[in-house]
Amino acid sequence: MRAFVRSAFHRVSCRAWLVLVCVAGMAACPSYASAADYPSRPVRWLVGFAAGGAVDVVARLMSRELSQRLGQEIVVENRTGSGGNLAAAAMVSAPADGYTLLFVASNNAISASLYKKLPYDFIRDTTPVAGIMRLPNLMVVPTALPVKSVKEFIDYCKANPGKVSYASSGNGSSIHMSAELFKALTGTDMVHVPYRGTALAYPDLITNKVQVLFDNLPAALEQMRAGTMRGLGVTSPQRWPGLPDIPAISESVPGFDVVAFYGISAPKGTPPEIVDVLNRAVAATLKDPKLVAKLADLGGVPLSMTSVEFGNLVAEETDKWRKVVEFTGVSID
């Protein structure tokens, strides 16, 4: 009888142990359990700049395409402020379940060295998902400004030291740092006027309250084609495909080279299965001829990458911009 009781107790104990192990395993990996049916609800895509700017235009174009492929709405949420850092901070602190993503751009690589007190480390605290596109910035000035070339603009600045203002979409954007690099390489004196997005800057540009903007191509091209702005040069080291008539700034300013990138990241710890779902959806979207044509109209070229490749790109760009920040001497506490 005692042997029977001991045997029964042993069987119950083993079963209890197995149940505990299974429960513990499920608790430790809740995201993996739901990865198979991801996404099962709408996904937030945080954008660090205001609606109407280049980043927002591309985000909304991609969100429509990705929503159709994933079968759930990708909701663009503009979280502006601090050069895109508020959006990044919100993403970093979100659950690592694939339902909060960040639209990544050059500002995220720049901020790592430009800002001295960020509450996160972008590379350490994020999971790279996919690249979207590359594009240069376009240097535009009001048609009322009496300059028609990069050289004439440099001469104008030197003849009017401290009287020329440049707009940006906020501290730490590629738009801001393009102007700072231009200042450092040309020895010109310009005053920085930051906005919460370049869409908000254009009314002041059109009326010549600020005199120059190094904007991402989509919005700058639209203004140039509308005749409200004059394009002086692209920030890529050579002339950009599709804009052969616009000189590269480097033709007048040797060593000038700024090419922005767009992509997607998620919070650190996002399950690989979910990252793979998103990466494959982006890759398929970037193979669509209609989407590629739309990106070309915006001045961009597709940037299809694995998540590892995109992570490597972010690391390379972070190192590149650290050197530019050191060269220009710009910093923000």
N, C-alpha and C positions, 0 to 999 in steps of 0.2 A: 504493500500500500504506500509506504513512504517513497519507494522507488518510483511508483506511478506519479505521485504528487510532484516529486522533484523533476521528473521528465516533463510533466504538463507545465510546471512553472518555467522550465527552460524554454519550451516552445513559445509560451506567451512572451517571455522576455525577448527572445529573438525577433518575434513579430513586431513587438513594440520598438525595438532598436531599428528595424528596417523602416518602419513608418517614420521614425524620427529622422533617419538619414534622408529619406525621400523628401520630407517636408523641408528639412534644412537646405537640401539641394535646390528645391523649387524657390525657396525664399532668397537664396543667394543669386539666382539667375532668372529673375522675373522677366527681363527684357528678351532673353533668348526664347522663352516660352511663347512670346507674342510675335517673334520675328517672322514666323511663317505667314501670318496674315497681315503683315505691315504693308501699307498703312490702313488702319481700320477707322480712322477719323481724320479730320482736316489737320494739315501740318502748317505751323507758323514759320514764315521765312522773314527773319528780321533784316531790315535794310537800314543802314546807319545814316542815310541822308534823306532830304525832303523829297516829296513827290514831284515829278516833273523833270528831275535831273537825269543825267546819263545812267547812273547806277539804277535808279528807280525804273527807267524806261526798259532796260534790259531785264531787270528782275520780273517785271510784269509780263514781258514777252515770254520769258522762260517759264514763269509760273503757269501760264495758260497751257503751254505745251505739256509740261510735266503733270499737271492736273489730269489731263486726258489720258496720259500713259499710265499713271498710278491709280486712277479710279477714285481719287480723293482730292479735294480742293487744296491747293498750295496757297495759303493766304499771306500776301505781302503785308508786312506791318512796318511802317516807317517809324523807327526809334532814333530820332535825331539828337545831336549834341556831342560835344567833345571830339569832333573829327571822326565820328563813327564808333568811338569807344564805349558809349552808353549801350549801343546795340550789342557790341561784343561782350560786354560785362553781363548783360541780360542772358545772352546765349550760354556763356560759360557756367552760369549759376542754374541753368535749367536742367531738368531731369535728362539723363542720357538715354532717351527712349526713341529718338528719331523724330519727335514731334515738334522740336524747336531747332531750326537751322539758322545759319547766318550767311548773308550775302558777303563774301569775302572780296576785298579789293586791295589795291596797293596801300591804302591807309593803314591796314592792319599790320603790314610789314614795316611801315614807316614808324608807327606809334611805338613799337618795341624799344626804339632808341630815342625817339623825340621826346616822349613823355617820361619823366623821371619817377613818377609815383603811380603807375598803373596798378589796379588791384588784382591783376591776373598776368600770367605769362602766356601769350597767345599760342606759341608752339607747344608748350607743356600742357596747357589746359584745354586743348581742342583736338578734335579728330578730323583730319582732312577727308573730304568726300569726293569732290570732282572739280575739274576746271571747266570754265565756260567759254571765255574768249580773251583775246589780247587786243589792245588798241592803243594808239598814241593819244596824246592830248593835242589840241589845236590852239595856237596862240591867236586870239582874236582881239580886235580893238574896235571902238565905235567908228562908224564911217565919218563922223565929225572930226576925229583926230587927224591932224595933217601928216600922217605917215602912211607909206604904202609898202614898206619892206622892213625886215628885222633890223637892218643897218640903220634905216631912217629912224626907227623907234629908239634904238640905242643912242643915236645922236640927239634925239628929242629929250630923252631922259637926262643926258649929261648937260643939256642946255637948260634944263628945268629941275635941278636936284631937289628932291624932297617934295615935289609938286605933282608927281605921278603916283597914282594909287593902283594897286592890283587887287582884284577880288579873288576869293577862294570859297570853296564849299566847307571850310572849317580847318582848324589847325590839324596838321598831320595827313591831309589828303595829298594825293599825287599832284593835285592842282596847286595846292599851297607850295609843296616842295619843288615843283617845276619852276615856279617864280623865284624861289629862294636860290635854286641852282643857277638860274639865269642871272640874278643879281650878282652872285659870287663870281661867275665866270666873266661877266661884262663890266664889273665895277660900277654898276648903276645904282642909284638910290631911289627905291620905291617904297611906298607905305602900304602895309598889309591891311585889307578890309575884309574880315571873314564874315561869311553868311552861313545859314543853316542848310544851304544847298545852292547850287549855281542857278537854279530856276529863279530863286529870289534875288540873285545878283543882276540878272539881265536888264530889268527896268533901269537900274542905275548905270549900267554900261551903255545902254542905248542912248541915254540922255547925257553921257559923258561925265557923270559924277564920279565914276571910277574909269580908269583908262585902259586896262588890259585884263585879260583872263586867259589862263592856260587850261581850258576845259577839256573834259573827255569828248571824243569826237561826236557822239550822237547829238547832244544839245547844241554844240558849237556849229556843226554842219547845218543844222536846221536854221539857226540864226543867220549864218552866212548865206545860205540859199535864199533866205527871205529878204536879204539885202540890208539887214539892220546891223550887221557886223562885217568887218573886213578880216579875212584870214591871212595872217602873215607867215606862219610856218608851222610844221608839225614837229612834235618833240622826239620822234623816232630818229635814230642815227642816219637813216636814209629816207628818201621820199617814200611815202606810204602808198601801197597798191590801191588804185581807185582814185587817188588824188595826185596824179603825176604833175599837175600844174602848180601845186603848192610846194615851195621849197622846204627842205628840212632846216630847222633852226641851226643845226650843226654846220650848215654851209656858210653861215656867218659867225657862229660861235663854236669853234672846234671843241670837241669833247662833250657837247650837250647830248644827253641820251636819257629819255624817259619813255618807257613803254608800260602802260598800266595793264593789270590782269584782273580778271573777275573769276570767282569760283564759289564753292560752297563748303562750309565746315559745320561740324556738329559738336556738342559737348564731349569732353573726354570720357571714354568708357562706352560710347555708343557701340552696340554690338556689330561685329563685322558683317553679319548677315543683312542688317539694315543698311549699313554703308554700301554693301554690294547692290542692294535693290536700287538705291538712289543713284549710284554711279552708273549702273546699266541703263537706267532711265535717261540720265543726262547724255550718255554716249549715243544712245539711239536717237535722241532729239537732235543732237549735233550732226547726225548723218542725213537729216531731212533736208533735201535741196531747198525747200521753201524757207525753212528756218535759216539756213546758211545764207540765202539771198537777203533775208531781212537783216541779219547781222552785218552783211556786207554794206547794205544801205546805211547802216549806222557807223560804218567805218571800221568794223571789227572783223577778226578772223577767228574761227572756232579753236578752242583749246581743249581738245578731248584728251583726258589723262586718266590713269588709274588713280586710286586714292593715294597710293604711295608716291606716285610721280607728282601729284599735286602737293603733297606734303613737302617733298623735296624742293619744289618751286617756291613755296612759301618761305622755307628756310633760306634758300639762295637769295630771294628778294629782301628778306630781313637783313641779311649780311650786307647786301649791296647798299641798302638805304642807310644802314648804320654808318657806312663810309661817307655817304653824301651828307648826313646830319653832322658828322664830325668836320667835314670839309667846309660846310656853310656856317657852322657854329651856332645853329638854331637849336634851342631846347625849350621845353615847357615843363614847369614844376607841377 
